[in-house]
C-alpha cells in the first residue's frame, strides 16, 4: 500500500505536480499496474488537490483507460471502416459469443481482454486483429477463434517454462 | 544513428558544415537496402527482414560499403513488406525471411534481378523493376511523402543529408516572421485536417493576438477510421513535422509547441520522441536556436482514445488534463486557446508542407493544384480496391484517376459502387461523379468533404444503409455528450437506421432522417455534430432506392443486412460433404453424403454459419 502511494507521488513529481498533466500521469500509472484502481485515483486526486470527480471523469471519458485489471493477453480488434466492411463486426460477435466476453471486457478465466478499437490505421491488412502487439491480417471469424483458442494460459506458460528448465 | 550529444550546432554555417560532413560520409556508401518498417510492412514481419539485412551487410566480405536502412512507409502497403535495393532502385514486394539471403547475394552484391519478387502490373501482366514504372506511383506527386521510403526516420543525420533543416535556416536567419507568413500566404496553403482553413490567415491572427506565451500545436490525433496519412508522416519523416512547427513557431512568435498523437500510434510516438531528442541534442530545439534569439521547445502528448479530441478546442481541453469536450468558438483559439493563450493548431500534413514551401517558395507551391486548392493532398486509398495504400496527388486530379489509374480499380472484378471521402463526417460519392476533380470545394458540393484524406472504395457488395449505420454508430459512441442535438440526435438516427436494416423501417423514416440531419447541422455545438449526418444524407441523396428496397420489399440488395436475404445451397457446387449440416445450430440443413444438401427455410435463423463453414462456397446469399 505504502509502495503504491509512493509510486503515485513519484508520478506526480515527474510532471512537477501540474494538474494539467493529469492524462499523462494516469497513462503512466496504467502502464505500471495495467489499470487504474479506485484507490489510485483517490491518491492521485489528493496529491494533485483536484476533486476526485474530475479524475474519475477523465478516467471514464477516454477509452484507453481501464478501471479493472486486464487479462493475461491483450486482444485488439480493429473496427475501422475497411475492417468493418470486410466483416470485423461479425468477427467481434463471434468472439463475444465463443468466449462469453463483452467488448471492452475480460474473459471470466482472465485469459484475455477484448478491446474493439476505432481504427489502427493498417487498412491494407484488413480485417486486423492484434494480440499482445502481434498483428494478424486478413482475419476471418474462424481464424480469429483459432488464434484465441491457441493462446497459452498462465499455468501453461509456467509449466512450459518449468519443463524447459528441466530439459536444460 | 545520430550520435548522442554529439555535435551541438550553434550557427547556420555550422549546420551547413555538418551537412557537408555527413554527406561525404554518406557518399562513401555505394550500396543500400531500404526496408520499409511502417506499420503495414512491420505487421508482416519487415523488422526481422531489416535485422537480417543489417547482419548480412555487417558480415559481408565485399570491398564496398553496404548499408541496410529502415525507412518509413512507401505507401504501397498492399504489397508489403517492401524492400528497395540501390543502385538501380529495384523494388521487391511481399518479401519474406528466406528471400533475404538471395536478395543480398544476387541483387546487392551482383546486381542481378530476382524476377519473382518484382511487382507484376495487373493490367499489362509485365513485371516491373522500379517504383517509377508501377502505375500506383506513376501518377503521384510527392511533396509531403517525398522523404518516406528514402529517409531513416530514426536518424537526424539522414534528414540533414537530404537537405533537412535548410528551410529552418532560411526562415530564421534570412527572413522576418512576417515574410515567412507572406510566403505561406503566397502558397495559399489550406489546412489538411478537414476544415481547409487558410493557414496563413490563422498564423497571422495568432501572431497579432495579444498575450504570451503563444502556443503552436500539431494535431496528430488522426481519428478518422480508414485514414493513416498522418501516422505515416509522423512515423516516416518526423523531422519534417518538427521543422514545419519550428518555422511556424518562429513566424507566430511562439516558444512552446505540442504534438498530440493518437494513443493507437505507438511507433509514431517512438519516432517523434527520438526526433525531438536528437534535435535537442544538436541544439536545433531549445534556447537560442542557430545563434539567433529564437527559442522553441516541443512536447509530445499521447491521446486518451477519444475521437472528439481531433476537434481543436477538445484537443486543447485534453492537453489541459480535462475531458475532451469542445466549446463554442465565438472566441477563436488563435486568440484564446490552450490555457487561454493565443494558440495556433495545424494538422500533421499541414506542418509537413511548410519546409518545402519555405525552401522552394510559395509561388512554386501555388503552381500546383486547382484555383482554390493548392499543392498536393495525401489520401489513404483503402477498401475494395486493388492497390491499397497511401497516395499523394496534386489537387484537382479526378476521383476516377485516383481509384482506377492509381488504385487499379475495384478488387476481384466487382462493380464499383461508391467512394467514401472525409471520414465519418464525409459522404459517399457514386459512380456518376467519379470525374469530379478532387479539391476542398468540389467535394463539399457533392455533399461530402475532403476531411483529412480517407478514401474508401466500396463495391456492389457494400450495403449503403449499413455504411450509414456504421458511421452513425461510430459517431454516437464518440459524441462527447455535451450538447443535446448530437447526443440525442445521433442515438435517434441510429435507432431508425437499425430498424431499416432489420426490415422494420417505414418510408416516413427517410424524412425523419433528413430532418434530424438538418437539425444537427444547424444546432450542434462543434464540427463533429454539425457534420455527423453527412454519411446518412449523402447515401440518401445518391442511394435512396436502396433504402426503399430495405423498407418496401424487406430486401438488402447487397445482401449484407441479416434477415433481409436468405441462404441457399447451390446444388451444382455442393459436393455433399455435410460440413454445413454438422455445424448448423438449428439442424435446418439435411441431405445425404455426396448429394446436394438442402436448407429448410422455415427452420433457418439466418445465422450464416453454413456460409462461413462451406469449403466449396456452395452456400449462396439470395
Interface residues (C-beta under 8 A of the other chain):
Chain A: X18 X19 X20 X21 X22 X23 X24 X27 X54 X57 X58 X61 X62 X63 X64 X65 X79 X80 X81 X82 X84 X85 X90 X117 X118 X119 X120 X121 X122 X123 X124 X125 X126 X128 X135 X137 X140 X141 X142
Chain B: X39 X40 X42 X43 X44 X77 X78 X80 X222 X223 X224 X225 X226 X227 X228 X231 X263 X264 X265 X301 X302 X303 X304 X305 X306 X307 X318 X319 X320 X321 X322 X323 X324 X339 X380 X382 X383 X384 X388 X389 X420 X454 X456 X458 X462 X467 X470 X471 X474 X478 X480 X608 X612 X613
